[in-house]
């Protein structure tokens, strides 16, 4: 691309006369390729006019010269727009300008870089972000030492890495003016010395061979770019300021948007991580493990989640879900649905009722919110699992013998569709089996459909089980890691949530269950039942503590109950006692006063039990406590 200093408005062409010694140099300097290295119109014109005589002349059409300039700006801005992060945008600016527009470029950005509407605090400081120069220009030539160096240690000697812009200084005035300027005026030279330092004074060529272009985002100046040309090259022309302004504007807006998008993605990612469970609960009769992988850098934020929620009766709810989209809204909706699922699980609703309530909640939040979810409840006493599905990929059950089975559960419609009934199925959950719940990011990608991925997952689980033999299931941590290893290049388009549950179950011999009529004799009967169960289990050392705690909890239950009270003892790694009644009000721990005759029951439970709690049911509540013992 070649630029001419002044083109007469009433003339269609301009005649340029050169001498032989300068012919090749002028032809090269007047002919700059486009940013993506396509030959320009002017460069083709120059090649067609061979300058061979002292009086050689060639004619360049003025409209072609203008079109050539616009073509370069279009190609350069397209290259800059292709950058997806700050580094790529700045690199694209450098590659689009060197050597096409300038021989060297320095890009300074504000430190720290302001994001969005936030007001920067402290002084305006610019940090050198990137430099670029023509290949082979590292040696001094004609008294001009190139400003850019490849090694940061060498660069520190020539220019300053940090520049604090003083209010009211010459540099501050240049930045405030926003427009690019040549550095051959006294004010611009003072600004340049403030930016680069006095040691770099000899490195900037004289005349119109340096352009200082402020980079202004949507709200404020975020940096500056310095374009340089060597002395042997033709100086910048006035119209080059317009080119520099276009390059600076597109780069600044891209950097500003990238910084804002990066901040939003960071907030959304942190929001999502905070909403996922930090640790999984310890539940009787089941072992749990999980994995979460964020999406690829092109998406960065997803809406996948998993959860494990302890339920009354030593049951546990297993949940995985996937909200459509990859933005902050998806992460926020994921958190709302997970919180709603936890609340519904606390009410001990059946799985299909939980999905129905989640569907209603999603519709209240908005008409465009769609999510898939799978909700399962495992009962370690009955060795059964109840599953309801809302448009989610089916779970896979790995049996103890090594057989992997894709469970046949009704697909259902996604959450948020509305007006759809959900169906629950009850299946066997044999001891030693492993249930794997996952999101579609594990089995679906641009390279494979979801059912192909599910079949590959089933084969992977079966292959891993063969390594440990038919009588020993693979460890959960190793199993989860092996499952994620099935992901190949191009399979990380979406985030992945993985929840694995190993069913140990509770043997019938470790469970004792009674019904107690709501009468005054109920606490005494409860103590006798508990004493007999502890004797059978060889846990006589706990008899006194268990009798005291059972008496307090049962006494509080029969005081207000109108239907039979249930009591159950379970022996796992701890001794757990559960007492249920038909009164929905939950007991509250209060410090009794010295004159109170009652109210000390829960205080005693709180002091003696390892853990205790109360859960509201649709038919009442369950109060439970746990004690440690040496098995």
Buried (B, 14 or more C-beta within 10 A) or exposed (E): BBBBEEBEEEEEBBEBEBEEEEBEEBBBBBBBBBBBEEEBBBBEBBEEBEBEEEEBEBEBBBEBBEBBBEBBBBBBBBBBBEBEBBEBBBBBBBBBBBBBBBBBBBBBBBBEBBBEEEEBEEEBBBBBBBBBBBEEBBEEEEEBBBBBBEEEEEBEEBBBBEBBBEEEBBBBBBBEEBEBBBBBEEBBBBBBBBBBBEEBEEBBBEEBBBBBBBBBBEBBBBBBBBBBBBBEBBBBBEBBBBBBBBBBBBBBBBBBBBBBBBBBBEEBBEBBEEBBBEEBEBBBBBBBBBBBBBBBEEBBBBBBBBBBBBBBBBBBBBBBBBBBBBBBBBBBBBBBBBEBBBBBBBEBBBBBBBBBBBBBBBBEBEEEBBBBBBBBBBBBBBBBBBBBBBBBBBBBBBBBEBBBBBBEBBEBBBBBBEEBEBBBBEBEBEBBBBBBBBBBBBBBBEEBEEEEBBEBBBEBBBEBBEEBEEEEBBBBEEBBEBBEEBBEEEBBBBBBBBBBBBBBBBBEEBBBEBEBEBEEEBBEBBBEBBBEBBEEBEBEEBBEBBBBBBBBBBBBBBBEBEBBBBBBBBBBEBBBBBBBBBBEEEBEEEEEEEEEEEBEBBBBBEEBBEEBEBBBBEEBBBBBBBBEBEE
